[in-house]
């Protein structure tokens, strides 16, 4: 059921540029170690159910077009009596007890939703998968800067959830093109989003305290790998495939020639002993 520990959690802290800071203490009222699995399951199931539209719909025999007259007369044909060609046992007829649209909405009490979100955040804090960022002060959308931050944190290949202090369109636009990165305000986060992510980045102001400014440390530039254009790479791959095909064709041709030469050599070797035998007989005579 619910797990609770009385330990205080610490989280790694970084600047928006990727410079490491001292570890910070997380708020004790929120991060108290409570993890309630049934409540998280209920919240996630309700969230996923509320995303469904429930548009599956089938037509009964009364909604299918046609079937207004009897297919044949009541008596004298020898067949069973029928009243419509749109009966369920006819091809093109109506569907019996099919889906006609339904709602999958589930309502979860506010306190349970809050407990589920708290449990999810505590689970990430216990796994040391929660990182505090001092301030996302992006003057303009910059995907390159966001990728640089994720690379400095070592979470490029993980699913990252970034929680900002209120709406920050520049941060959202900076990460919108990254497949495994999702940005949303801290107040709007749900249990599903926290459990979906592998790492959670939270802005310090969203947790209720501000971190002092720290000077960014310059990082060594990574050596650029020799990159080829897409057209050059395709041409090179095509040339390699052509060379492989040619070599395979040569091998098959050599094998065919060798197979064709074997019967001739066997025939010649068979004729020579026969000629020698006939010559011996002639000498004996």
N, C-alpha and C positions, 0 to 999 in steps of 0.2 A: 504494500500500500504506500503510504507516505513515508519518505525518509527525511530525517532532519538531523543536522549536525550544528554544533555551536561554534564552529570555527569561523574566523574572519578570512575572507577571500581577498587576495591581491591579484592584480592584473597588470600585464605588460602595458607600457605607455609609449607612444610614439608621437612625433609631430606629423603634420600633414605632408611634410616632405620626406618622411621616412627616417628621421633621426631618432635614435632610441633615447628614452628618458628613464628616470627611476620608476620602479614599480609603484603603483598607487593602490590604496585601500579602496575597495568597493563599498558602497553604502550598506550598512549593516541591516537596515530595515527591509531592504529588498533582497540582498544576497545573504540570507541566513541559512542556506543549505537545504531548504525545503524542496523536495522533489516528489510530486504526487503523480504517479503514472496513470491511474484511472482517470483523473481529471484531465490530464493532457490528451489522453485518447479520446475522451468525450469532446473536447474542444476541437481537435483536429478533424474528427469525424463530422462534426457540425459544420466546420468551415468548408470541407470538401463537398458536403451535401448541399450547402447553400450556393456553390458554384454551378450546380447542375440546373439545366433549363427544363428537363422533363418534357421534351417535345415529341417523344415517340407517340404515334397516333395511327390507328388502323380504322378502316371503314367497315361498318356492319352491313348486313344485307339491305337495310333501309337506306344507306348512304351511297351504295354503289350505283353507277349509272346503268340504266336498262332494267330488263326483267319485269316490264309492266304487263305482259300478256303470258298466257299459258304456253309452254313450248309445244304441246300437242293436246289433243282432246282428252277428256277425262276417261272415256271407255273405248274399247274396240281396238286398241293398238297392241295390246299384249304387254306393254311396258308399265312400269309403276307410274302412278299418277304424280304429276309435278305441277306446281303452281307458278314457278318463276325460275329463270336460268341464273338468277343471282343468289340462289340458295347456297349455303356454305359448302355443300358437297359438289358443286359445279366449279369447273375451272373459270376463274374470273368472278367468282361469287364473293360474298362478304366473309369477314373474319369473325369467328365466334370467340368471345371473351378476350379479345386482343387489347393492347394498351390504348388508352384514349387520352393520354396526357395526365401527368400528376405532378405534385409539388414535393420536392425533397427537402424543403426548408426545415431547419431545426433551430430552436431557440435555446440558448444557454444563459443561465443567470449571470449577471454582471460580476458577482463575487467569484463565481466558478471560473469565468474567463480570466479574471485578474490572477487567481491562484494558478491557473494553467500557464499563463505567461510567466509568472514568477518562477514556477518550477522549471520551465524551459531555459530561462536565463541562468538559473542556478546550476542546471545540468551543464551548460556550456562553460560556466565559471569553474565548475569542479574539474572539467576536462582541460582547463587552461586554454580554452579556445575563445576567450573573450579578450579583446584588445581595446584600450582606450586611446582615442586620438584627441589631441588638445583642441584643435579648431580647424574646421574645413572652410578656410577663407579663400574660395576660388572667385577671382574677379570675372572670369569667363570660362565657358566649358573647355576642358583640356583633358582629353582622353589619355594623352601621352603622360601627363602628370599622374593620373590615376593608376595607369599601368606601372609607372615607376614606384609608386607607393606600395602597390601589391607585391612588386618584385622585392622591395626592401624588406617587407614583412615575411616573405617566403610563402605566400599563399596564392601564387599565380594559378596553380593547378587545382585549387579547391573552390568550393562554392562559398562565396563571401556575401554576407549581409551587412550593409552599411546603414547605421541608424544615425540620422542627423538631428540636430536641435531645431525642430520646426522645418518648414519647407525651404529647401535650398535647390533651386532649379539648376544652377551651374554644376553642382555635384551630381545631380541626377543625370544631366545631359552628358557629363564626363564619363559615366559608367554605363550609359544606356546601350552602347554598342558592344559591351563585354558580356559574353554568354553566361558565365558563372557568377556574375556580380549583380546584386539587386540593392537599390537605394530607396529608402523610405524614411519618413519621419519617425522618431522614437515613439511618439504618442499613437501612431497607427499600426505598430507592429503587432502581429498575432502569434499565437503559439505555433501555428503551422510554419510561418516564415522562419522563426528561430530554429525549429527542429529541421527545417529543410537545409539550412546552412551548415557548413563545416566550421566556419570561423565567423564571429560577430565583431564588427568594428563599431564602437559607440563613441559619439562625440562627448567630450567631458561635460559640456554645458547641459546636455540632456540628462546626465546623472545628478545634476544639482550643484556641481562645483566646477570652478575654472582653474586651469593650470597656467602657471606663469610661462611667459614666452621663453623659448630656448633657441640659441643660435643654431642654425642648420649646419651640419657637418658636410663638407663636400665629399662626394663619393667618386671613386675611381671610375672613369668611363670604361665601359665594356668594349673590347675590340670587336669591330664589325666583321661579321663573317662575309666571305665572298658570296654575294648573292647574285644569282642569275635571273634574267628576266623569264617570265613564264613562257614566252615564245621560244627562247633559246633552250630552256629545259625540255620543252616538248619536242623540238627538233632533235636534240641529243638523244632523248629516249627513243624517238622514231628510228634514228640511225642505228642505235644499238639493237633494236628489234629486227631491222633489216639485215644487219650483219649476222645475227643469230639464225635467221631464216636461211641465209645463203650457206652458212656453215652446215646447217642441218641438211639442206638440199645436196651439198657436195658429199656428205657422208652417205646419204641414201643412194646417190649415183654410184659411188665406189662399191657399196655393198651389192648393188644390182649387177655391176660389171663382174665382180668377183663370183657371184652366183652363176652368171651366164658362162664364165670361163671354166668353171669346175666340170660340167658335163662334157665339154670338148676334150679337156685333158683326160678324163676317165675313158672316153671313147678311143683316144689315141693310144693310151696305155693298154687297152684291151685288144686293139688291132695288132700291135707289135708282137706279142707272144704267139698269136695265131700265125702270122707270117713266118716266124722262126720254126714253128712246128712243121709247116708245109715244106719248108726248105730242107728240113731233116729227113722227111719221108722221101723226098726226091733223091737225096744222096744215098739213102739205103737201097733204093731200087737200082 
